[in-house]
Amino acid sequence: MLRRLYDWTMDLAGHPRAMVMLAGVSFIESSVFPIPPDILMIPMVLADRARAFRIAFVCTAASVLGGLLGYAIGIFLFEEIGKPVLEFYGYGPKFAEFQSTYNDWGAWAVFIAGVTPFPYKVITILSGVTGLDIFIFTIASVAARGARFFIVAGLLWHFGEPIRELIEKRLGLLFGLFCALLLGSFAAVKFLL
């Protein structure tokens, strides 16, 4: 099933209304869809590198709006939609223990999930369920999703096709290492002071 969704998403990149479809995929991926918008964004940028940052902007804006839908699912439809989505991704059992300390670190959780391969939709729903301040959620989402999509678009704009393999196979790992270093630095500063 995931392979068919992947192939379908790749076919969208060449469609005349690809930008609208990118916005749709970016929006729905932030709350329930399992395929990240990067697989549609990458071929679109490579096809027209002059539009790279416009494509990144559409992807970012739609993703943040979709994140707000995930937040609303967490508030209003957790039992009906949110819980099954968390269970689909294997995070149902961990949810109860994570929920109690989530809001202390919620902004960082949103940021990290927004730039790494961790399913952002899990964090959007969790943020709504736990009542993370919506302003903090939105700012962290804009920063994270913007960083992720604009860095990818910038690399593709600058390097073109040769950077594609790095992005598709290694960028999630690099973002993960960056976040680990960032959090480690904060922990070290807190420990030392």
VENGIQUI-V67918 format. One record per helix or strand. SS is the DSSP state (@ for helix, = for strand). FROM is the first residue (numbers start at 0). LEN is the number of residues. If there is no record, write none. Layout:
ss=(SS SS)
from=(FROM FROM)
len=(LEN LEN)
This chain:
ss=(@ @ @ @ @ @ @ @)
from=(1 17 37 48 77 91 119 133)
len=(11 12 10 28 11 24 11 59)
